[in-house]
Amino acid sequence: MVCVPCLLLLLLPLLRVSAATPEPCELDEEDFRCVCNFTDPKPDWSSAFQCVAAVEVEIRGGGRSLEQFLKSADADPKQYADTIKALRMRRLTLGAAQVPALLLVALLRALGYSRLKELTLEDLEVTGPMPPPPLEATGPALSTLSLRNVSWATGGAWLGELQQWLKPGLRVLNIAQAHSLAFACAQLPTFQALTSLDLSDNPGLGERGLIAALCPHKFPALQGLALRNAGMETLSSVCAALAAASVQPHRLDLSHNSLRATAPGATSCVWPSSLSSLSLSFAGLEQVPKGLPPKLSVLDLSCNRLSRAPRPDELPEVNNLTLDGNPFLDAGALNHQEDLKSSGVVPVCARSALTMGVSGALALLQGAGAFA
């Protein structure tokens, strides 16, 4: 007889320590969310049985090497197909371990029989080479894939190798704190359905790294590109990177970068004609930057250091302009914000900064309705 929680037991070694939830596992009253925190040196894995009923599963704790579990990678998940299909799980978060690539692929093959839609990998070190790709993808049909602080032994080839195990249809991809974003473009398959790419919280990326990450013609359906806290410096360089990659995003988020003025005499760049929304909030701007797209539906210049109202000739043709949180709207705005901080009251812009600091949060929220 097939053991009902076999899949979860296979996934259990991918763990990360978290003190937020009592160990080892806790299922909420609605049987919706199950969180496991295995902090004991000899954890009670059987506690994870209760997660079989959950829609959202997080398995955290340990941080140990999973080399000892490689024997389970040879198991054929097809024998458990009906059981895996019966699981309610739609979101899965795994983290903090040294994971052999062969074991990771075995997990993806097992999840290929599930109804999983969102997968998050955090604080993982994937060791060893990935196995040869299958003739046909056998992994899950994900709508959202999020990775934070995941390292790969295969360097820049990791994204292409990982994608070949996933069924087509990925719409949202979030990559934060990456060890390598210089993708091997020649081996990277095309992301035909991807509409949202978030490369935020990669401060070492910069414009040159962006050119290496945005492989030309690999993101034909891209609509939203987020580059918060990604080491961007000038609008002209970002524009040039988009042109080199032949991407046509509708929305571009450059907030939380220390943007500076384009150097005099710099080559002008033509922004994608599809671009309608541009966020430059929290960019430390003391004046409206030159080289903006000529026409926008939304331009966000909030929470900068503009000391005067922008002149019409400094702005593009724009339907919705946001200037909140700039000193010119309140002569004592900067001093007032400092007073609020010292009094323990968090200013509006500070609250927004804390909210936006979570990489990929907006993209994840956009994708949350995919299986609701």
Contacts in CASP RR format, 6 or more apart in sequence:
PFRMAT RR
TARGET T0000
AUTHOR 0000-0000-0000
METHOD contacts of the structure
MODEL  1
MVCVPCLLLLLLPLLRVSAATPEPCELDEEDFRCVCNFTDPKPDWSSAFQ
CVAAVEVEIRGGGRSLEQFLKSADADPKQYADTIKALRMRRLTLGAAQVP
ALLLVALLRALGYSRLKELTLEDLEVTGPMPPPPLEATGPALSTLSLRNV
SWATGGAWLGELQQWLKPGLRVLNIAQAHSLAFACAQLPTFQALTSLDLS
DNPGLGERGLIAALCPHKFPALQGLALRNAGMETLSSVCAALAAASVQPH
RLDLSHNSLRATAPGATSCVWPSSLSSLSLSFAGLEQVPKGLPPKLSVLD
LSCNRLSRAPRPDELPEVNNLTLDGNPFLDAGALNHQEDLKSSGVVPVCA
RSALTMGVSGALALLQGAGAFA
2 79 0 8 1.000
2 80 0 8 1.000
2 82 0 8 1.000
2 83 0 8 1.000
3 9 0 8 1.000
3 83 0 8 1.000
4 49 0 8 1.000
4 52 0 8 1.000
4 83 0 8 1.000
5 48 0 8 1.000
5 49 0 8 1.000
5 51 0 8 1.000
5 52 0 8 1.000
6 80 0 8 1.000
6 83 0 8 1.000
7 77 0 8 1.000
7 80 0 8 1.000
7 83 0 8 1.000
7 84 0 8 1.000
7 87 0 8 1.000
7 110 0 8 1.000
7 111 0 8 1.000
7 114 0 8 1.000
8 48 0 8 1.000
8 49 0 8 1.000
8 51 0 8 1.000
8 52 0 8 1.000
8 57 0 8 1.000
9 45 0 8 1.000
9 48 0 8 1.000
10 72 0 8 1.000
10 75 0 8 1.000
10 106 0 8 1.000
10 107 0 8 1.000
10 110 0 8 1.000
11 59 0 8 1.000
11 92 0 8 1.000
11 94 0 8 1.000
11 107 0 8 1.000
12 36 0 8 1.000
12 38 0 8 1.000
12 45 0 8 1.000
12 48 0 8 1.000
12 59 0 8 1.000
13 64 0 8 1.000
13 66 0 8 1.000
13 69 0 8 1.000
13 97 0 8 1.000
13 99 0 8 1.000
13 103 0 8 1.000
14 59 0 8 1.000
14 66 0 8 1.000
14 94 0 8 1.000
14 95 0 8 1.000
14 96 0 8 1.000
14 97 0 8 1.000
14 99 0 8 1.000
14 107 0 8 1.000
14 124 0 8 1.000
15 36 0 8 1.000
15 38 0 8 1.000
15 59 0 8 1.000
15 60 0 8 1.000
15 61 0 8 1.000
15 62 0 8 1.000
15 63 0 8 1.000
15 64 0 8 1.000
15 94 0 8 1.000
15 95 0 8 1.000
15 96 0 8 1.000
15 97 0 8 1.000
16 60 0 8 1.000
16 61 0 8 1.000
16 62 0 8 1.000
16 63 0 8 1.000
16 94 0 8 1.000
16 95 0 8 1.000
16 96 0 8 1.000
16 97 0 8 1.000
16 122 0 8 1.000
16 123 0 8 1.000
17 37 0 8 1.000
17 39 0 8 1.000
17 60 0 8 1.000
17 61 0 8 1.000
17 62 0 8 1.000
17 63 0 8 1.000
17 96 0 8 1.000
18 35 0 8 1.000
18 37 0 8 1.000
18 60 0 8 1.000
18 61 0 8 1.000
19 37 0 8 1.000
20 35 0 8 1.000
20 37 0 8 1.000
21 35 0 8 1.000
21 37 0 8 1.000
22 37 0 8 1.000
23 36 0 8 1.000
23 37 0 8 1.000
23 38 0 8 1.000
23 39 0 8 1.000
23 40 0 8 1.000
23 43 0 8 1.000
24 36 0 8 1.000
24 37 0 8 1.000
24 38 0 8 1.000
24 39 0 8 1.000
24 40 0 8 1.000
24 43 0 8 1.000
24 44 0 8 1.000
24 47 0 8 1.000
24 48 0 8 1.000
25 34 0 8 1.000
25 35 0 8 1.000
25 36 0 8 1.000
25 37 0 8 1.000
25 47 0 8 1.000
25 48 0 8 1.000
25 50 0 8 1.000
25 51 0 8 1.000
26 34 0 8 1.000
26 35 0 8 1.000
26 36 0 8 1.000
27 33 0 8 1.000
27 34 0 8 1.000
27 50 0 8 1.000
27 51 0 8 1.000
27 53 0 8 1.000
27 54 0 8 1.000
28 34 0 8 1.000
31 53 0 8 1.000
31 54 0 8 1.000
31 55 0 8 1.000
32 54 0 8 1.000
32 55 0 8 1.000
32 56 0 8 1.000
33 54 0 8 1.000
33 55 0 8 1.000
33 56 0 8 1.000
33 57 0 8 1.000
33 58 0 8 1.000
34 50 0 8 1.000
34 51 0 8 1.000
34 53 0 8 1.000
34 54 0 8 1.000
34 56 0 8 1.000
34 57 0 8 1.000
34 58 0 8 1.000
35 57 0 8 1.000
35 58 0 8 1.000
35 60 0 8 1.000
36 47 0 8 1.000
36 48 0 8 1.000
36 51 0 8 1.000
36 57 0 8 1.000
36 58 0 8 1.000
36 59 0 8 1.000
36 60 0 8 1.000
36 61 0 8 1.000
37 60 0 8 1.000
37 61 0 8 1.000
38 45 0 8 1.000
38 59 0 8 1.000
38 60 0 8 1.000
38 61 0 8 1.000
38 62 0 8 1.000
39 61 0 8 1.000
39 62 0 8 1.000
43 62 0 8 1.000
48 59 0 8 1.000
51 57 0 8 1.000
51 59 0 8 1.000
51 89 0 8 1.000
52 87 0 8 1.000
53 88 0 8 1.000
54 88 0 8 1.000
54 89 0 8 1.000
55 88 0 8 1.000
55 89 0 8 1.000
55 90 0 8 1.000
55 91 0 8 1.000
56 89 0 8 1.000
56 90 0 8 1.000
56 91 0 8 1.000
57 89 0 8 1.000
57 91 0 8 1.000
57 92 0 8 1.000
57 93 0 8 1.000
58 92 0 8 1.000
58 93 0 8 1.000
59 92 0 8 1.000
59 93 0 8 1.000
59 94 0 8 1.000
59 95 0 8 1.000
60 93 0 8 1.000
60 95 0 8 1.000
60 96 0 8 1.000
61 95 0 8 1.000
61 96 0 8 1.000
62 96 0 8 1.000
62 97 0 8 1.000
63 95 0 8 1.000
63 96 0 8 1.000
63 97 0 8 1.000
63 98 0 8 1.000
64 97 0 8 1.000
64 98 0 8 1.000
65 97 0 8 1.000
65 98 0 8 1.000
66 97 0 8 1.000
66 98 0 8 1.000
66 99 0 8 1.000
66 100 0 8 1.000
66 103 0 8 1.000
67 98 0 8 1.000
67 100 0 8 1.000
69 103 0 8 1.000
70 100 0 8 1.000
70 102 0 8 1.000
70 103 0 8 1.000
72 103 0 8 1.000
72 106 0 8 1.000
73 100 0 8 1.000
73 102 0 8 1.000
73 103 0 8 1.000
73 105 0 8 1.000
73 106 0 8 1.000
74 106 0 8 1.000
75 106 0 8 1.000
77 84 0 8 1.000
77 106 0 8 1.000
77 109 0 8 1.000
77 110 0 8 1.000
77 112 0 8 1.000
77 113 0 8 1.000
78 113 0 8 1.000
80 110 0 8 1.000
80 113 0 8 1.000
81 113 0 8 1.000
84 110 0 8 1.000
84 111 0 8 1.000
84 112 0 8 1.000
84 113 0 8 1.000
84 114 0 8 1.000
85 113 0 8 1.000
85 114 0 8 1.000
85 115 0 8 1.000
87 114 0 8 1.000
87 115 0 8 1.000
88 115 0 8 1.000
89 114 0 8 1.000
89 115 0 8 1.000
89 116 0 8 1.000
90 115 0 8 1.000
90 116 0 8 1.000
90 117 0 8 1.000
90 118 0 8 1.000
90 371 0 8 1.000
91 116 0 8 1.000
91 117 0 8 1.000
91 118 0 8 1.000
91 119 0 8 1.000
91 120 0 8 1.000
92 111 0 8 1.000
92 116 0 8 1.000
92 118 0 8 1.000
92 119 0 8 1.000
92 120 0 8 1.000
93 119 0 8 1.000
93 120 0 8 1.000
93 122 0 8 1.000
94 119 0 8 1.000
94 120 0 8 1.000
94 121 0 8 1.000
94 122 0 8 1.000
94 124 0 8 1.000
95 121 0 8 1.000
95 122 0 8 1.000
95 123 0 8 1.000
95 124 0 8 1.000
96 122 0 8 1.000
96 123 0 8 1.000
96 124 0 8 1.000
97 124 0 8 1.000
97 125 0 8 1.000
98 124 0 8 1.000
98 125 0 8 1.000
98 127 0 8 1.000
99 124 0 8 1.000
99 125 0 8 1.000
99 126 0 8 1.000
99 127 0 8 1.000
100 126 0 8 1.000
100 127 0 8 1.000
100 128 0 8 1.000
101 126 0 8 1.000
101 127 0 8 1.000
101 128 0 8 1.000
101 129 0 8 1.000
101 130 0 8 1.000
101 131 0 8 1.000
101 152 0 8 1.000
101 153 0 8 1.000
101 154 0 8 1.000
102 128 0 8 1.000
102 131 0 8 1.000
104 126 0 8 1.000
105 130 0 8 1.000
105 131 0 8 1.000
105 165 0 8 1.000
108 138 0 8 1.000
108 139 0 8 1.000
108 140 0 8 1.000
108 165 0 8 1.000
108 166 0 8 1.000
109 138 0 8 1.000
109 139 0 8 1.000
109 165 0 8 1.000
111 119 0 8 1.000
111 139 0 8 1.000
111 140 0 8 1.000
112 138 0 8 1.000
112 139 0 8 1.000
112 140 0 8 1.000
112 141 0 8 1.000
112 167 0 8 1.000
114 140 0 8 1.000
115 371 0 8 1.000
116 140 0 8 1.000
116 142 0 8 1.000
117 140 0 8 1.000
117 141 0 8 1.000
117 142 0 8 1.000
117 143 0 8 1.000
117 144 0 8 1.000
117 370 0 8 1.000
117 371 0 8 1.000
118 142 0 8 1.000
118 143 0 8 1.000
118 144 0 8 1.000
118 145 0 8 1.000
118 146 0 8 1.000
118 364 0 8 1.000
118 367 0 8 1.000
118 368 0 8 1.000
118 370 0 8 1.000
118 371 0 8 1.000
119 140 0 8 1.000
119 142 0 8 1.000
119 144 0 8 1.000
119 145 0 8 1.000
119 146 0 8 1.000
120 145 0 8 1.000
120 146 0 8 1.000
120 147 0 8 1.000
120 148 0 8 1.000
121 146 0 8 1.000
121 147 0 8 1.000
121 148 0 8 1.000
121 150 0 8 1.000
122 147 0 8 1.000
122 148 0 8 1.000
122 149 0 8 1.000
122 150 0 8 1.000
123 148 0 8 1.000
123 149 0 8 1.000
123 150 0 8 1.000
124 149 0 8 1.000
124 150 0 8 1.000
124 151 0 8 1.000
125 150 0 8 1.000
125 151 0 8 1.000
126 150 0 8 1.000
126 151 0 8 1.000
126 152 0 8 1.000
126 153 0 8 1.000
126 158 0 8 1.000
127 153 0 8 1.000
128 153 0 8 1.000
128 154 0 8 1.000
129 153 0 8 1.000
129 154 0 8 1.000
130 154 0 8 1.000
130 158 0 8 1.000
130 161 0 8 1.000
130 162 0 8 1.000
133 161 0 8 1.000
133 164 0 8 1.000
133 165 0 8 1.000
134 164 0 8 1.000
134 165 0 8 1.000
137 164 0 8 1.000
137 165 0 8 1.000
137 166 0 8 1.000
137 167 0 8 1.000
137 168 0 8 1.000
138 165 0 8 1.000
139 165 0 8 1.000
139 166 0 8 1.000
139 167 0 8 1.000
140 166 0 8 1.000
140 167 0 8 1.000
141 166 0 8 1.000
141 167 0 8 1.000
141 168 0 8 1.000
141 169 0 8 1.000
142 166 0 8 1.000
142 167 0 8 1.000
142 169 0 8 1.000
142 170 0 8 1.000
143 169 0 8 1.000
143 170 0 8 1.000
143 171 0 8 1.000
143 172 0 8 1.000
143 367 0 8 1.000
143 370 0 8 1.000
143 371 0 8 1.000
144 170 0 8 1.000
144 171 0 8 1.000
144 172 0 8 1.000
144 173 0 8 1.000
144 174 0 8 1.000
144 363 0 8 1.000
144 364 0 8 1.000
144 367 0 8 1.000
144 370 0 8 1.000
145 166 0 8 1.000
145 170 0 8 1.000
145 172 0 8 1.000
145 173 0 8 1.000
145 174 0 8 1.000
146 172 0 8 1.000
146 173 0 8 1.000
146 174 0 8 1.000
146 175 0 8 1.000
146 176 0 8 1.000
146 360 0 8 1.000
146 364 0 8 1.000
147 174 0 8 1.000
147 175 0 8 1.000
147 176 0 8 1.000
147 178 0 8 1.000
148 174 0 8 1.000
148 175 0 8 1.000
148 176 0 8 1.000
148 177 0 8 1.000
148 201 0 8 1.000
148 359 0 8 1.000
149 176 0 8 1.000
149 177 0 8 1.000
149 178 0 8 1.000
149 179 0 8 1.000
150 178 0 8 1.000
150 179 0 8 1.000
151 179 0 8 1.000
151 180 0 8 1.000
152 158 0 8 1.000
152 179 0 8 1.000
152 180 0 8 1.000
154 161 0 8 1.000
155 179 0 8 1.000
155 180 0 8 1.000
156 180 0 8 1.000
156 181 0 8 1.000
156 182 0 8 1.000
156 183 0 8 1.000
156 184 0 8 1.000
157 183 0 8 1.000
157 184 0 8 1.000
157 187 0 8 1.000
158 180 0 8 1.000
159 183 0 8 1.000
159 188 0 8 1.000
160 183 0 8 1.000
160 184 0 8 1.000
160 187 0 8 1.000
160 188 0 8 1.000
160 189 0 8 1.000
161 187 0 8 1.000
163 170 0 8 1.000
163 188 0 8 1.000
163 189 0 8 1.000
163 191 0 8 1.000
164 189 0 8 1.000
168 192 0 8 1.000
168 193 0 8 1.000
169 192 0 8 1.000
169 193 0 8 1.000
170 191 0 8 1.000
170 193 0 8 1.000
170 194 0 8 1.000
171 193 0 8 1.000
171 194 0 8 1.000
171 195 0 8 1.000
171 196 0 8 1.000
171 367 0 8 1.000
171 370 0 8 1.000
172 194 0 8 1.000
172 195 0 8 1.000
172 196 0 8 1.000
172 198 0 8 1.000
172 363 0 8 1.000
172 364 0 8 1.000
172 366 0 8 1.000
172 367 0 8 1.000
173 191 0 8 1.000
173 194 0 8 1.000
173 196 0 8 1.000
173 197 0 8 1.000
173 198 0 8 1.000
174 198 0 8 1.000
174 200 0 8 1.000
174 359 0 8 1.000
174 360 0 8 1.000
174 363 0 8 1.000
174 364 0 8 1.000
175 181 0 8 1.000
175 198 0 8 1.000
175 199 0 8 1.000
175 202 0 8 1.000
176 198 0 8 1.000
176 199 0 8 1.000
176 200 0 8 1.000
176 201 0 8 1.000
176 202 0 8 1.000
176 359 0 8 1.000
176 360 0 8 1.000
177 201 0 8 1.000
177 202 0 8 1.000
177 359 0 8 1.000
178 199 0 8 1.000
178 202 0 8 1.000
181 199 0 8 1.000
181 202 0 8 1.000
181 205 0 8 1.000
181 209 0 8 1.000
181 212 0 8 1.000
181 213 0 8 1.000
182 209 0 8 1.000
182 212 0 8 1.000
182 213 0 8 1.000
183 212 0 8 1.000
183 213 0 8 1.000
183 215 0 8 1.000
185 215 0 8 1.000
185 216 0 8 1.000
185 218 0 8 1.000
188 215 0 8 1.000
188 218 0 8 1.000
189 218 0 8 1.000
190 217 0 8 1.000
190 218 0 8 1.000
190 219 0 8 1.000
190 220 0 8 1.000
191 218 0 8 1.000
191 219 0 8 1.000
191 220 0 8 1.000
191 221 0 8 1.000
192 220 0 8 1.000
192 221 0 8 1.000
193 221 0 8 1.000
194 219 0 8 1.000
194 221 0 8 1.000
194 222 0 8 1.000
195 221 0 8 1.000
195 222 0 8 1.000
195 223 0 8 1.000
195 224 0 8 1.000
196 222 0 8 1.000
196 223 0 8 1.000
196 224 0 8 1.000
196 226 0 8 1.000
196 363 0 8 1.000
196 366 0 8 1.000
197 219 0 8 1.000
197 222 0 8 1.000
197 224 0 8 1.000
197 225 0 8 1.000
197 226 0 8 1.000
198 225 0 8 1.000
198 226 0 8 1.000
198 359 0 8 1.000
198 360 0 8 1.000
198 362 0 8 1.000
198 363 0 8 1.000
199 205 0 8 1.000
199 210 0 8 1.000
199 213 0 8 1.000
199 225 0 8 1.000
199 226 0 8 1.000
199 227 0 8 1.000
199 230 0 8 1.000
200 226 0 8 1.000
200 227 0 8 1.000
200 228 0 8 1.000
200 229 0 8 1.000
200 230 0 8 1.000
200 253 0 8 1.000
200 256 0 8 1.000
200 357 0 8 1.000
200 359 0 8 1.000
200 360 0 8 1.000
201 228 0 8 1.000
201 229 0 8 1.000
201 230 0 8 1.000
201 357 0 8 1.000
201 359 0 8 1.000
202 229 0 8 1.000
202 230 0 8 1.000
202 231 0 8 1.000
203 229 0 8 1.000
203 230 0 8 1.000
203 231 0 8 1.000
204 230 0 8 1.000
204 231 0 8 1.000
205 213 0 8 1.000
205 227 0 8 1.000
205 230 0 8 1.000
205 231 0 8 1.000
205 232 0 8 1.000
206 230 0 8 1.000
206 231 0 8 1.000
206 232 0 8 1.000
206 233 0 8 1.000
207 232 0 8 1.000
207 233 0 8 1.000
207 234 0 8 1.000
207 237 0 8 1.000
207 238 0 8 1.000
207 240 0 8 1.000
207 241 0 8 1.000
210 227 0 8 1.000
210 230 0 8 1.000
210 232 0 8 1.000
210 238 0 8 1.000
210 241 0 8 1.000
211 240 0 8 1.000
211 241 0 8 1.000
211 244 0 8 1.000
211 245 0 8 1.000
214 241 0 8 1.000
214 242 0 8 1.000
214 244 0 8 1.000
214 245 0 8 1.000
214 247 0 8 1.000
215 245 0 8 1.000
216 244 0 8 1.000
216 245 0 8 1.000
216 246 0 8 1.000
217 245 0 8 1.000
217 246 0 8 1.000
218 245 0 8 1.000
219 245 0 8 1.000
219 247 0 8 1.000
222 247 0 8 1.000
222 248 0 8 1.000
222 249 0 8 1.000
223 249 0 8 1.000
223 250 0 8 1.000
223 251 0 8 1.000
224 249 0 8 1.000
224 250 0 8 1.000
224 251 0 8 1.000
224 252 0 8 1.000
224 253 0 8 1.000
225 242 0 8 1.000
225 247 0 8 1.000
225 249 0 8 1.000
225 251 0 8 1.000
225 252 0 8 1.000
225 253 0 8 1.000
226 253 0 8 1.000
226 360 0 8 1.000
226 362 0 8 1.000
226 363 0 8 1.000
227 238 0 8 1.000
227 252 0 8 1.000
227 253 0 8 1.000
227 254 0 8 1.000
227 257 0 8 1.000
228 253 0 8 1.000
228 254 0 8 1.000
228 255 0 8 1.000
228 256 0 8 1.000
228 257 0 8 1.000
228 356 0 8 1.000
228 357 0 8 1.000
228 359 0 8 1.000
229 256 0 8 1.000
229 257 0 8 1.000
229 357 0 8 1.000
229 359 0 8 1.000
230 257 0 8 1.000
231 257 0 8 1.000
231 258 0 8 1.000
232 238 0 8 1.000
232 254 0 8 1.000
232 257 0 8 1.000
232 259 0 8 1.000
233 257 0 8 1.000
233 258 0 8 1.000
233 259 0 8 1.000
233 260 0 8 1.000
234 259 0 8 1.000
234 260 0 8 1.000
234 261 0 8 1.000
234 262 0 8 1.000
234 263 0 8 1.000
234 266 0 8 1.000
235 254 0 8 1.000
235 259 0 8 1.000
235 262 0 8 1.000
235 289 0 8 1.000
235 290 0 8 1.000
235 291 0 8 1.000
235 292 0 8 1.000
236 262 0 8 1.000
236 266 0 8 1.000
236 267 0 8 1.000
236 268 0 8 1.000
236 269 0 8 1.000
236 291 0 8 1.000
238 252 0 8 1.000
238 254 0 8 1.000
239 269 0 8 1.000
239 270 0 8 1.000
239 271 0 8 1.000
239 291 0 8 1.000
240 267 0 8 1.000
240 269 0 8 1.000
242 249 0 8 1.000
242 252 0 8 1.000
242 271 0 8 1.000
242 272 0 8 1.000
243 269 0 8 1.000
243 270 0 8 1.000
243 272 0 8 1.000
247 272 0 8 1.000
248 272 0 8 1.000
248 273 0 8 1.000
248 274 0 8 1.000
248 275 0 8 1.000
249 272 0 8 1.000
249 274 0 8 1.000
249 275 0 8 1.000
250 274 0 8 1.000
250 275 0 8 1.000
250 276 0 8 1.000
250 277 0 8 1.000
251 275 0 8 1.000
251 276 0 8 1.000
251 277 0 8 1.000
251 278 0 8 1.000
252 275 0 8 1.000
252 277 0 8 1.000
252 278 0 8 1.000
252 279 0 8 1.000
253 279 0 8 1.000
254 278 0 8 1.000
254 279 0 8 1.000
254 280 0 8 1.000
254 283 0 8 1.000
255 279 0 8 1.000
255 280 0 8 1.000
255 281 0 8 1.000
255 282 0 8 1.000
255 283 0 8 1.000
255 300 0 8 1.000
255 356 0 8 1.000
256 281 0 8 1.000
256 282 0 8 1.000
256 283 0 8 1.000
256 353 0 8 1.000
256 356 0 8 1.000
256 357 0 8 1.000
257 283 0 8 1.000
258 283 0 8 1.000
258 284 0 8 1.000
259 280 0 8 1.000
259 283 0 8 1.000
259 284 0 8 1.000
259 285 0 8 1.000
259 289 0 8 1.000
261 287 0 8 1.000
261 289 0 8 1.000
261 290 0 8 1.000
262 289 0 8 1.000
262 290 0 8 1.000
262 291 0 8 1.000
268 291 0 8 1.000
269 291 0 8 1.000
271 293 0 8 1.000
271 294 0 8 1.000
275 293 0 8 1.000
275 296 0 8 1.000
276 296 0 8 1.000
276 297 0 8 1.000
276 298 0 8 1.000
277 296 0 8 1.000
277 297 0 8 1.000
277 298 0 8 1.000
277 299 0 8 1.000
278 292 0 8 1.000
278 293 0 8 1.000
278 296 0 8 1.000
278 298 0 8 1.000
278 299 0 8 1.000
278 300 0 8 1.000
279 298 0 8 1.000
279 300 0 8 1.000
280 289 0 8 1.000
280 299 0 8 1.000
280 300 0 8 1.000
280 301 0 8 1.000
280 304 0 8 1.000
281 300 0 8 1.000
281 301 0 8 1.000
281 302 0 8 1.000
281 303 0 8 1.000
281 304 0 8 1.000
281 322 0 8 1.000
281 352 0 8 1.000
282 302 0 8 1.000
282 303 0 8 1.000
282 304 0 8 1.000
282 349 0 8 1.000
282 352 0 8 1.000
282 353 0 8 1.000
282 356 0 8 1.000
283 304 0 8 1.000
284 304 0 8 1.000
284 305 0 8 1.000
285 301 0 8 1.000
285 304 0 8 1.000
285 305 0 8 1.000
285 306 0 8 1.000
286 304 0 8 1.000
286 305 0 8 1.000
286 306 0 8 1.000
286 307 0 8 1.000
287 306 0 8 1.000
287 314 0 8 1.000
288 301 0 8 1.000
288 306 0 8 1.000
288 310 0 8 1.000
288 314 0 8 1.000
288 315 0 8 1.000
292 299 0 8 1.000
292 315 0 8 1.000
292 316 0 8 1.000
293 316 0 8 1.000
294 316 0 8 1.000
294 317 0 8 1.000
295 316 0 8 1.000
295 317 0 8 1.000
295 318 0 8 1.000
296 316 0 8 1.000
296 317 0 8 1.000
296 318 0 8 1.000
296 319 0 8 1.000
297 318 0 8 1.000
297 319 0 8 1.000
297 320 0 8 1.000
298 318 0 8 1.000
298 319 0 8 1.000
298 320 0 8 1.000
298 322 0 8 1.000
299 315 0 8 1.000
299 316 0 8 1.000
299 318 0 8 1.000
299 320 0 8 1.000
299 321 0 8 1.000
299 322 0 8 1.000
300 322 0 8 1.000
301 310 0 8 1.000
301 321 0 8 1.000
301 322 0 8 1.000
301 323 0 8 1.000
301 326 0 8 1.000
302 322 0 8 1.000
302 323 0 8 1.000
302 324 0 8 1.000
302 325 0 8 1.000
302 326 0 8 1.000
302 349 0 8 1.000
302 352 0 8 1.000
303 324 0 8 1.000
303 325 0 8 1.000
303 326 0 8 1.000
303 348 0 8 1.000
303 349 0 8 1.000
303 352 0 8 1.000
303 353 0 8 1.000
304 325 0 8 1.000
304 326 0 8 1.000
305 326 0 8 1.000
305 327 0 8 1.000
305 334 0 8 1.000
306 323 0 8 1.000
306 326 0 8 1.000
306 327 0 8 1.000
306 328 0 8 1.000
307 326 0 8 1.000
307 327 0 8 1.000
307 328 0 8 1.000
308 328 0 8 1.000
309 323 0 8 1.000
309 328 0 8 1.000
310 323 0 8 1.000
315 321 0 8 1.000
323 329 0 8 1.000
324 348 0 8 1.000
324 349 0 8 1.000
325 333 0 8 1.000
325 348 0 8 1.000
325 349 0 8 1.000
326 333 0 8 1.000
327 333 0 8 1.000
327 334 0 8 1.000
330 336 0 8 1.000
337 347 0 8 1.000
337 349 0 8 1.000
337 350 0 8 1.000
340 346 0 8 1.000
340 347 0 8 1.000
341 347 0 8 1.000
341 350 0 8 1.000
346 354 0 8 1.000
355 361 0 8 1.000
END
